[in-house]
Amino acid sequence: MNTKQIIVIVIVVALMGGLLARPIKGLVDETKGANDSAPTASSSAFTFQSVSEITKQSINANIAREITNLESKVAEADGDEKLALLEQLVQKWDDVAKFAPQGFIYEKMAETSPKFEYWLKAGEAYRAAYTNLQDTAMSAELNRLAIRSYEKATELDENNLDAKTGLGAALVTGGGNPMAGIALLQEVVAKDPKNINANKTLGLFSLQSRQFDKAIERFKTVVELSPDAESYFYLATGYENIGLKNEAIAAFQKSKELAADPTLSQFIDRRVEELSK
């Protein structure tokens, strides 16, 4: 999650109390469930080809040409040859850290050879792609595709905690059925109390629903296991909202130390100054 998104969430939590009676953007879709009325992949404006073309505009031209050549070979191949070419293609996108095309490629691999691993990787790639995406229409579609991929993965291995965690997180962040996502994540932490991704997502949900005590416990678990700037920031926000100023300052300072980001540092300095009065 980038600095701007962290700051926006915390501003919402800290300053817009009345609006927090409703979950923030992306938490609840006020229409229907994820699978009730969402467009199908075939009717979506965002396809493997269109997303690839969009993403190529942001990478080196030589690499983009290499990817285009591989895509042409994939279109003419089938069976094991196609899988091998798709493996090369997904690696090309991974080398430039572009996740949305990877999601479509792993889905194509799963359609060619329906393995749990491919569906799980498709879900993970789609979720990584929509997490920081500014295009809300594409983000919503990638979220839907992530849910579908995780569902396919859980059909193949219903006991896999990574797939359940991914599905739960995707449902919470935009699937139209956040409580089903919460139930899945709670099932995960019941079996694996130290699951970082599940605790982090539950912590964010607790912040957004103003359950600050619960958020603090979730993020304390996360920072004990894998400290990062984002989690310390959210831990500080939880402390701040229940009036534990010293704890909030300490957590904010840890976030600043780990982030080494000028924009976030300036924001934290202002928060610490306010808390120190």
PEVEN-V157349 format. One line per field, one symbol per residue. ss: DSSP state (2 for helix, 1 for strand, 0 for the rest). phi: phi as a letter, one per 20 degrees, with the letter a starting at -180 (. if undefined). burial: I if it has 24 or more other ideal C-beta (glycine too) atoms within 12 Angstrom, else O. A space follows every 50 residues. Layout:
BEGIN
ss=???
phi=???
burial=???
END
This chain:
BEGIN
ss=00222222222222202222200000000000000000002220000222 22222200002222222222222222002222222222222222200022 22222222222200022222222222222220000222222222222222 22222200002222222222222200022222222222222000022222 22222222000222222222222222002222222222222000222222 222222222002222222222222200
phi=.egffgfgfffffeddgffffdffgnecefecfgdfcfffgfeffddgff fffffgfdcgfffffffffffffgfedblffffffffffffgfffdldeg ffgfffffffffcfdggffffffffffffegdfeffffgfffffffgfff fffffebfdffffffffgfffferenbfffffffffffffecgdffffff ffffffffdmeffffgffffffffebfbffffffffffggfdneffffgf fffffffffldgffffffgffffffef
burial=IOIOIIIOIIOIIIOOOOOOOOIIOIIIIOOOOIOOOIOOIOOOOIIIOO IIOIIIOOOOOOIIOOIOOIIOOIOOOOOOOIIOIIIIIIOIIOOOOIII IIIIIIIIIIOOOOOIOIIIIIIIIIIIIIIOIOOOOIIIIIIIIIIIII IIIIOOOOOIIIIIIIIIIIIIIIIIIIOIIIOIIIIIIOOOOOIIIIII IIIIIIIIIIOIOIIIIIIIIIIOOOOIIIIIIIIIIIIIIIOOOOIIIO IIIIIIOIIOOOOIOOIIOOIIOOIOO
END
